[in-house]
Amino acid sequence: MSMSCRLGWHRWATSDGRIVCPRCRGAAVAPRPIQVGVAAGLLVGIAVVSGLRAVAALSARPLVDEAAAGPLMRDTAGRAAVFDALDVTAYSTVAGFGLAAVLVPVLIGLRGPLSGARWTALGVLFVSLLGQVLFISTDLADGPMRLGVVPGWYPLTQQAFETVLLLASAAVVVLLFHGASREYFEEGVVNVDADDAMERALESIRRRRAAER
């Protein structure tokens, strides 16, 4: 087994309906369920939307910085609107690029039955969901947009990004906690050339499934 495979960077591919790494000859014991494929596709979408969220925040930020240096800071309502806009654009930029960057290695790991990749994905999404719950309630369409702190297109765009990310993240969590997904990752990997080890693993699955019926 190469060092990269030992670190979890397998060259996973589908061979005869099985997930196999041709480099280290590791093979998934359980077949890859449709839930894992759908979750991986949603994670790609989450990474893309998260990056777009950050780009939108960067586009709106110059107007926010201009307002922060202007006369609005002398007024209580104006100051509150500026601080809300600063918080949301900063969060959207950092969380947007950060989430997209973190999901790249997670997606690579999820191509095979690596339990660590599954738990990492769930942990990242839980943290992301917590941040969204805290910031999605901030309404930039009221004071900030009315006072010209943010562009007119930004509040609705930002809320749309947050809503899509919230729903997609929740869907991925449900899919990765599904019984078929859990079994796929928990069964792990055996050597594709070790027929005895593969047969024992498959027999263990059969006995467990029979006991669950």
C-alpha positions as CSV (number, residue, x, y, z in Angstrom):
1,M,0.0,0.0,0.0
2,S,1.4,3.4,-1.0
3,M,1.8,6.2,1.6
4,S,-0.9,8.2,0.0
5,C,-3.3,5.3,0.4
6,R,-2.3,5.0,4.0
7,L,-3.2,8.6,4.5
8,G,-6.7,8.0,3.0
9,W,-5.9,9.3,-0.5
10,H,-7.1,6.3,-2.4
11,R,-7.6,6.3,-6.2
12,W,-11.1,5.0,-5.9
13,A,-12.8,3.7,-9.0
14,T,-15.8,1.5,-9.9
15,S,-14.9,-2.0,-11.1
16,D,-17.6,-4.7,-11.7
17,G,-20.0,-2.8,-9.6
18,R,-17.6,-2.5,-6.7
19,I,-15.6,0.5,-5.3
20,V,-11.9,-0.5,-5.7
21,C,-8.6,1.3,-5.3
22,P,-6.4,-0.1,-8.1
23,R,-3.3,1.3,-6.4
24,C,-3.5,-0.5,-3.0
25,R,-6.1,-3.1,-4.1
26,G,-8.5,-2.1,-1.4
27,A,-12.1,-2.8,-2.0
28,A,-15.3,-1.6,-0.3
29,V,-17.0,-4.5,1.4
30,A,-20.5,-3.1,1.0
31,P,-21.9,-1.8,-2.3
32,R,-22.1,2.0,-2.6
33,P,-25.7,3.0,-1.9
34,I,-27.5,5.7,-4.0
35,Q,-27.8,7.8,-0.8
36,V,-24.0,8.3,-0.7
37,G,-23.9,9.3,-4.4
38,V,-26.7,11.8,-3.9
39,A,-25.0,13.2,-0.8
40,A,-21.7,13.7,-2.7
41,G,-23.5,15.5,-5.5
42,L,-25.2,17.8,-3.0
43,L,-21.9,18.5,-1.4
44,V,-20.5,19.6,-4.8
45,G,-23.4,21.9,-5.1
46,I,-22.9,23.2,-1.6
47,A,-19.3,24.0,-2.3
48,V,-20.2,25.9,-5.5
49,V,-23.0,27.9,-3.9
50,S,-20.8,28.6,-0.9
51,G,-18.1,30.0,-3.1
52,L,-20.7,32.1,-4.9
53,R,-22.0,33.4,-1.6
54,A,-18.4,34.6,-0.8
55,V,-18.1,36.3,-4.2
56,A,-21.4,38.1,-3.7
57,A,-20.3,39.3,-0.3
58,L,-17.0,40.6,-1.7
59,S,-18.9,42.5,-4.4
60,A,-21.1,44.2,-1.8
61,R,-18.3,44.9,0.7
62,P,-16.9,48.2,-0.9
63,L,-20.3,49.9,-0.5
64,V,-20.4,48.7,3.1
65,D,-16.9,50.0,3.8
66,E,-17.9,53.3,2.3
67,A,-20.9,53.5,4.6
68,A,-18.7,52.6,7.6
69,A,-16.5,55.6,6.9
70,G,-19.4,58.0,6.3
71,P,-21.9,60.0,8.3
72,L,-24.2,57.0,9.0
73,M,-21.9,56.1,11.8
74,R,-23.0,59.2,13.7
75,D,-26.6,57.9,13.9
76,T,-27.7,55.0,16.1
77,A,-29.9,53.3,13.4
78,G,-27.2,53.9,10.7
79,R,-24.5,52.5,12.9
80,A,-26.6,49.4,13.6
81,A,-27.3,48.9,9.9
82,V,-23.6,49.2,9.1
83,F,-22.5,46.8,11.8
84,D,-25.1,44.2,10.6
85,A,-23.9,44.6,7.0
86,L,-20.2,44.3,8.1
87,D,-21.0,41.1,10.1
88,V,-23.0,39.4,7.4
89,T,-20.5,40.2,4.6
90,A,-17.5,39.1,6.7
91,Y,-19.3,35.9,7.7
92,S,-20.4,35.2,4.2
93,T,-16.8,35.7,2.8
94,V,-15.0,33.7,5.4
95,A,-17.5,30.9,5.7
96,G,-18.2,30.8,2.0
97,F,-14.6,30.3,0.9
98,G,-13.8,28.2,4.0
99,L,-16.6,25.8,3.5
100,A,-15.8,25.4,-0.2
101,A,-12.1,24.7,0.5
102,V,-12.8,22.2,3.3
103,L,-15.3,20.2,1.2
104,V,-12.8,19.5,-1.5
105,P,-10.7,16.9,0.5
106,V,-13.9,15.6,2.1
107,L,-15.4,14.9,-1.3
108,I,-12.3,13.1,-2.3
109,G,-12.5,10.9,0.8
110,L,-16.2,10.2,0.3
111,R,-15.5,8.5,-3.1
112,G,-14.6,5.4,-1.0
113,P,-15.9,3.9,2.2
114,L,-13.8,6.0,4.6
115,S,-15.7,6.4,7.8
116,G,-13.5,9.4,8.8
117,A,-14.6,11.3,5.7
118,R,-18.2,10.7,6.5
119,W,-17.8,12.0,10.1
120,T,-15.8,14.9,8.9
121,A,-18.5,15.8,6.4
122,L,-21.1,15.7,9.1
123,G,-19.0,17.8,11.5
124,V,-18.3,20.4,8.9
125,L,-22.0,20.6,8.0
126,F,-23.1,20.9,11.6
127,V,-20.7,23.8,12.1
128,S,-21.9,25.4,8.9
129,L,-25.6,24.9,9.9
130,L,-24.9,26.5,13.3
131,G,-23.4,29.6,11.6
132,Q,-26.3,29.9,9.2
133,V,-28.9,29.7,12.0
134,L,-27.1,32.6,13.7
135,F,-26.8,34.8,10.6
136,I,-29.7,34.0,8.5
137,S,-32.0,35.9,10.8
138,T,-30.2,39.2,10.1
139,D,-32.4,41.1,7.7
140,L,-30.4,43.3,5.4
141,A,-33.5,44.3,3.4
142,D,-34.6,46.6,6.2
143,G,-32.2,49.2,7.5
144,P,-29.0,48.3,5.5
145,M,-30.7,48.4,2.1
146,R,-33.0,51.3,2.9
147,L,-30.0,53.4,4.0
148,G,-27.9,52.4,1.1
149,V,-25.4,50.4,3.1
150,V,-25.6,47.4,0.8
151,P,-26.5,47.1,-2.9
152,G,-30.2,46.6,-3.6
153,W,-29.6,43.1,-5.1
154,Y,-27.6,41.8,-2.2
155,P,-30.1,41.1,0.6
156,L,-32.3,38.8,-1.5
157,T,-29.3,37.1,-3.1
158,Q,-27.7,36.5,0.3
159,Q,-30.9,35.1,1.8
160,A,-31.3,32.8,-1.3
161,F,-27.8,31.4,-0.9
162,E,-28.3,30.8,2.8
163,T,-31.7,29.1,2.2
164,V,-30.2,26.8,-0.5
165,L,-27.2,25.9,1.7
166,L,-29.4,25.3,4.7
167,L,-31.7,22.9,2.9
168,A,-28.9,21.1,1.0
169,S,-26.8,20.7,4.2
170,A,-29.8,19.3,6.1
171,A,-30.5,16.8,3.2
172,V,-26.8,15.6,3.2
173,V,-26.9,15.0,7.0
174,V,-30.1,12.9,6.6
175,L,-28.6,10.9,3.7
176,L,-25.3,10.2,5.5
177,F,-27.2,9.1,8.6
178,H,-29.3,6.7,6.5
179,G,-28.9,3.0,7.3
180,A,-27.5,2.1,3.9
181,S,-24.9,4.9,4.1
182,R,-23.9,4.0,7.6
183,E,-23.4,0.3,6.6
184,Y,-21.3,1.2,3.6
185,F,-18.9,3.3,5.7
186,E,-18.8,1.0,8.7
187,E,-18.1,-2.2,6.7
188,G,-14.9,-0.5,5.5
189,V,-12.3,-1.9,3.1
190,V,-10.7,-5.3,2.5
191,N,-8.0,-6.4,0.1
192,V,-9.6,-7.2,-3.3
193,D,-7.1,-10.0,-3.8
194,A,-7.7,-11.7,-0.4
195,D,-10.7,-13.8,-1.3
196,D,-10.9,-15.3,2.2
197,A,-11.0,-11.9,3.9
198,M,-13.7,-10.7,1.4
199,E,-15.8,-13.8,1.9
200,R,-15.6,-13.5,5.7
201,A,-16.6,-9.9,5.5
202,L,-19.6,-10.7,3.2
203,E,-20.6,-13.6,5.4
204,S,-20.6,-11.3,8.4
205,I,-22.9,-8.9,6.5
206,R,-25.2,-11.7,5.6
207,R,-25.4,-12.9,9.2
208,R,-26.1,-9.4,10.6
209,R,-28.8,-8.7,8.0
210,A,-30.4,-12.0,8.8
211,A,-30.4,-11.2,12.5
212,E,-32.0,-7.8,11.9
213,R,-34.9,-9.3,10.0
